């Protein structure tokens, strides 16, 4: 998604090529194309409008040095504002607690189970953690089986209770098991639904209350566009999560939810995930934009 957005932004900056200075006219023409590029990427209209207005104010308010070309100055301003829109700086996962308890939330099909495995692998290899994955999706046996397969691939145990349909009991028992077996990280994969419903929200809120997680991560499929923003707001209102995981950014050329969610819920985007395989590349922290 970011590569596609980069290309469109680069084309908009060409309007300033050969210009001797920044003026209201060439800035307006450039930002019209910038806004179009953002909207094509499915960025929320209000956010795209606010973004370009901020860039315009900064561009026209600068005393541009003779040695700096207008195009270069505009690239820097847009780059800095995009970075700010994404959060400004990277925010680590909270690893306090013994064990550290991380609660994964999101709709069905968002990539939550796969990312639980990726996160366990990352924190095991990069942070020296000894993780335990917990299967709390009691409604889909396939989700439990998937988590077990992922656990085998990364040599991480998976806690599950066959026949128990109470995710609160399972999560509490898993934490007790982790303490008994010296595992200092517990990642709880919860059930998702095809859409937000009251039963789902009550259930995950009950899990949160029972285990008091150190970190709640909301996993969202970036291919759902602005629906992802609405879903994030609903979950944040009920859970007050700590960060967002954007998955499947390699599957869509739009994915503007990445540039909208941060502004709507005011929570950092902690990971950007690509690919289904555990070794598939991903980004930790603030995504990187490049131009020129």
C-alpha positions as CSV (number, residue, x, y, z in Angstrom):
1,X,0.0,0.0,0.0
2,X,2.7,2.5,1.0
3,X,4.6,1.9,-2.3
4,X,1.5,2.8,-4.3
5,X,0.9,5.9,-2.2
6,X,4.5,6.9,-2.6
7,X,4.2,6.7,-6.4
8,X,1.1,8.9,-6.4
9,X,2.7,11.4,-4.1
10,X,5.8,11.6,-6.3
11,X,3.7,12.4,-9.3
12,X,2.0,15.3,-7.4
13,X,5.4,16.7,-6.4
14,X,6.4,17.0,-10.1
15,X,4.0,19.9,-10.4
16,X,6.7,21.9,-8.4
17,X,9.6,20.8,-10.7
18,X,11.3,23.9,-12.1
19,X,9.4,26.3,-9.9
20,X,11.6,29.0,-8.4
21,X,9.6,29.4,-5.2
22,X,6.6,28.2,-3.3
23,X,3.5,30.2,-4.0
24,X,-0.2,29.8,-3.0
25,X,-1.0,28.8,-6.6
26,X,1.6,26.0,-7.0
27,X,1.0,24.8,-3.4
28,X,-2.7,24.6,-4.0
29,X,-2.2,22.6,-7.3
30,X,0.2,20.2,-5.6
31,X,-1.9,19.6,-2.6
32,X,-5.0,19.0,-4.8
33,X,-3.1,16.0,-6.2
34,X,-1.8,15.0,-2.7
35,X,-5.4,14.9,-1.4
36,X,-6.5,12.9,-4.4
37,X,-3.7,10.4,-3.8
38,X,-4.8,10.0,-0.1
39,X,-8.4,9.6,-1.1
40,X,-7.5,7.0,-3.7
41,X,-5.7,5.1,-0.9
42,X,-9.0,5.2,1.0
43,X,-7.9,7.6,3.6
44,X,-10.9,9.2,5.5
45,X,-12.0,12.4,3.7
46,X,-11.9,14.6,6.8
47,X,-8.5,13.4,7.7
48,X,-7.2,13.9,4.1
49,X,-8.7,17.5,4.1
50,X,-7.2,18.3,7.5
51,X,-3.8,16.9,6.4
52,X,-3.5,19.0,3.3
53,X,-4.6,22.1,5.2
54,X,-1.9,21.6,7.7
55,X,0.7,21.0,5.0
56,X,-0.4,24.2,3.2
57,X,-0.1,26.3,6.4
58,X,3.4,25.0,7.0
59,X,4.5,25.4,3.4
60,X,3.3,29.0,3.0
61,X,4.5,29.9,6.5
62,X,8.1,29.0,5.8
63,X,10.9,31.3,4.8
64,X,12.3,29.1,2.1
65,X,16.1,29.3,1.6
66,X,17.3,30.0,-1.9
67,X,19.4,26.8,-1.8
68,X,16.3,24.7,-1.1
69,X,14.1,23.9,-4.1
70,X,10.3,24.2,-3.5
71,X,9.8,20.5,-4.5
72,X,12.3,19.4,-1.9
73,X,10.7,21.5,0.8
74,X,7.2,20.2,0.0
75,X,8.5,16.6,0.1
76,X,10.0,17.2,3.6
77,X,6.8,18.8,4.9
78,X,4.5,16.0,3.6
79,X,6.9,13.3,4.8
80,X,7.0,14.8,8.3
81,X,3.2,15.2,8.5
82,X,2.6,11.6,7.3
83,X,5.0,10.4,10.0
84,X,3.0,12.5,12.6
85,X,-0.3,11.1,11.3
86,X,1.1,7.6,11.9
87,X,2.1,8.4,15.4
88,X,5.4,10.3,15.1
89,X,7.5,7.7,16.8
90,X,7.5,4.0,17.4
91,X,5.9,2.7,20.6
92,X,7.0,-0.6,22.1
93,X,4.8,-3.4,23.4
94,X,4.4,-3.2,27.2
95,X,6.4,-6.2,28.5
96,X,5.9,-5.5,32.2
97,X,4.4,-8.1,34.4
98,X,5.5,-11.7,35.2
99,X,4.1,-13.1,33.1
100,X,3.4,-10.4,30.6
101,X,-0.2,-10.8,29.5
102,X,-1.2,-9.6,26.0
103,X,-4.8,-9.8,24.9
104,X,-5.5,-10.0,21.1
105,X,-8.8,-8.6,19.9
106,X,-10.4,-8.2,16.5
107,X,-13.0,-9.5,14.0
108,X,-13.0,-12.9,12.5
109,X,-10.7,-13.1,9.5
110,X,-8.5,-10.1,10.5
111,X,-5.4,-12.2,10.8
112,X,-5.5,-12.2,14.6
113,X,-4.5,-15.9,15.1
114,X,-1.7,-15.7,12.6
115,X,-0.3,-12.5,14.1
116,X,-0.5,-14.0,17.6
117,X,2.0,-16.6,16.3
118,X,4.1,-13.8,14.6
119,X,4.2,-11.8,17.8
120,X,5.2,-14.8,19.9
121,X,8.0,-15.5,17.5
122,X,9.2,-11.9,17.5
123,X,9.1,-11.5,21.3
124,X,10.8,-14.9,21.7
125,X,13.7,-14.2,19.3
126,X,14.1,-10.4,19.7
127,X,13.2,-9.9,23.4
128,X,14.2,-13.2,24.9
129,X,10.7,-14.0,26.1
130,X,9.4,-17.5,26.9
131,X,5.9,-17.4,25.5
132,X,2.7,-19.3,25.9
133,X,0.0,-19.0,23.3
134,X,-3.6,-19.4,24.6
135,X,-6.5,-20.6,22.4
136,X,-9.6,-18.7,23.6
137,X,-11.6,-18.9,20.4
138,X,-14.0,-21.6,21.7
139,X,-16.4,-21.3,18.8
140,X,-14.0,-22.3,15.9
141,X,-12.1,-25.5,16.4
142,X,-10.2,-24.5,13.2
143,X,-8.8,-21.5,15.1
144,X,-7.5,-23.7,17.9
145,X,-5.9,-26.1,15.4
146,X,-4.4,-23.2,13.5
147,X,-2.8,-21.8,16.7
148,X,-1.4,-25.2,17.5
149,X,0.2,-25.5,14.1
150,X,1.7,-22.1,14.4
151,X,3.0,-23.0,17.9
152,X,4.7,-26.1,16.6
153,X,6.4,-24.1,13.8
154,X,8.0,-21.7,16.3
155,X,8.4,-24.2,19.1
156,X,6.0,-22.3,21.4
157,X,3.4,-24.3,23.6
158,X,-0.3,-23.6,23.1
159,X,-2.7,-23.8,26.0
160,X,-6.2,-25.0,25.2
161,X,-9.0,-26.8,27.0
162,X,-11.1,-29.3,24.9
163,X,-14.8,-29.0,25.6
164,X,-14.5,-25.8,27.8
165,X,-16.6,-23.1,26.2
166,X,-15.7,-20.4,28.8
167,X,-12.9,-18.2,27.5
168,X,-12.6,-16.5,30.9
169,X,-11.8,-19.8,32.6
170,X,-9.4,-20.8,29.9
171,X,-7.5,-17.5,30.0
172,X,-7.2,-17.6,33.8
173,X,-6.1,-21.2,33.9
174,X,-3.5,-20.4,31.1
175,X,-1.9,-17.7,33.2
176,X,-1.8,-20.0,36.2
177,X,-0.1,-22.6,34.0
178,X,2.4,-20.1,32.6
179,X,3.4,-19.2,36.2
180,X,3.9,-22.8,37.1
181,X,6.0,-23.6,34.0
182,X,8.2,-20.5,34.0
183,X,6.7,-18.9,30.9
184,X,7.0,-15.1,31.2
185,X,4.7,-14.1,28.3
186,X,1.1,-15.1,27.7
187,X,-0.6,-14.2,24.4
188,X,-4.3,-14.7,24.5
189,X,-6.0,-15.3,21.1
190,X,-9.7,-14.5,21.5
191,X,-12.7,-15.2,19.3
192,X,-13.8,-12.9,16.5
193,X,-17.1,-12.5,14.8
194,X,-18.0,-11.6,11.2
195,X,-19.3,-8.3,12.6
196,X,-19.4,-6.4,15.9
197,X,-22.2,-7.7,18.2
198,X,-23.0,-7.1,21.8
199,X,-22.4,-10.7,22.9
200,X,-18.9,-10.6,21.4
201,X,-18.1,-7.3,23.1
202,X,-19.3,-8.5,26.5
203,X,-17.3,-11.7,26.2
204,X,-14.0,-10.0,25.4
205,X,-14.6,-7.3,28.1
206,X,-15.1,-10.1,30.6
207,X,-11.8,-11.7,29.6
208,X,-10.1,-8.4,30.0
209,X,-11.6,-7.9,33.4
210,X,-10.6,-11.4,34.5
211,X,-6.9,-11.4,33.4
212,X,-6.0,-7.6,33.6
213,X,-3.7,-7.7,30.6
214,X,-0.6,-5.6,30.4
215,X,-1.3,-4.9,26.7
216,X,-4.4,-5.1,24.6
217,X,-3.7,-5.2,20.8
218,X,-6.5,-4.6,18.3
219,X,-5.9,-6.5,15.0
220,X,-7.5,-5.2,11.9
221,X,-7.5,-6.2,8.3
222,X,-6.4,-3.1,6.4
223,X,-8.2,-4.3,3.2
224,X,-11.5,-3.5,4.9
225,X,-10.8,0.2,4.3
226,X,-12.9,2.7,6.3
227,X,-14.8,-0.1,7.9
228,X,-11.6,-0.8,9.7
229,X,-11.7,2.6,11.2
230,X,-15.3,2.2,12.4
231,X,-14.5,-1.2,13.9
232,X,-11.4,0.2,15.7
233,X,-13.5,2.9,17.2
234,X,-16.1,0.4,18.5
235,X,-13.5,-1.8,20.1
236,X,-11.6,1.1,21.6
237,X,-14.8,2.5,23.2
238,X,-15.3,-0.9,24.9
239,X,-11.8,-2.1,25.6
240,X,-9.6,1.0,25.6
241,X,-6.9,-1.0,23.8
242,X,-3.2,0.0,23.8
243,X,-2.3,-0.3,20.1
244,X,-3.3,-1.3,16.6
245,X,-2.0,-4.1,14.4
246,X,-2.6,-3.6,10.7
247,X,-2.5,-6.8,8.7
248,X,-2.6,-7.7,5.0
249,X,-1.1,-4.4,3.8
250,X,0.5,-6.3,0.9
251,X,-3.0,-7.4,-0.3
252,X,-4.5,-4.1,-1.3
253,X,-3.2,-1.0,-3.1
254,X,-5.4,1.2,-0.9
255,X,-5.2,0.4,2.8
256,X,-5.8,4.0,3.8
257,X,-7.0,2.8,7.1
258,X,-3.4,2.9,8.1
259,X,-3.5,6.7,7.8
260,X,-6.9,7.1,9.4
261,X,-7.1,4.8,12.5
262,X,-4.4,6.7,14.4
263,X,-6.3,10.0,14.1
264,X,-9.7,8.4,15.0
265,X,-8.8,6.3,18.1
266,X,-5.6,8.2,19.1
267,X,-3.8,4.9,19.7
268,X,-0.4,4.0,18.1
269,X,0.0,1.5,15.2
270,X,2.5,-0.9,16.8
271,X,2.9,-3.4,14.0
272,X,2.2,-3.5,10.2
273,X,1.8,-7.1,9.1
274,X,2.3,-8.6,5.6
275,X,1.9,-12.1,4.4
276,X,0.5,-15.2,6.0
277,X,3.7,-17.1,6.7
278,X,5.5,-16.6,10.0
279,X,8.7,-15.5,8.3
280,X,6.8,-13.0,6.0
281,X,8.2,-9.5,6.4
282,X,6.5,-7.1,8.7
283,X,7.2,-3.7,10.1
284,X,7.6,-2.9,13.8
285,X,6.9,0.6,14.9
286,X,6.4,3.7,12.7
287,X,6.0,2.9,9.0
288,X,8.5,4.5,6.7
289,X,7.7,6.7,3.7
290,X,10.1,7.5,1.0
291,X,10.1,9.9,-1.9
292,X,12.4,11.1,-4.6
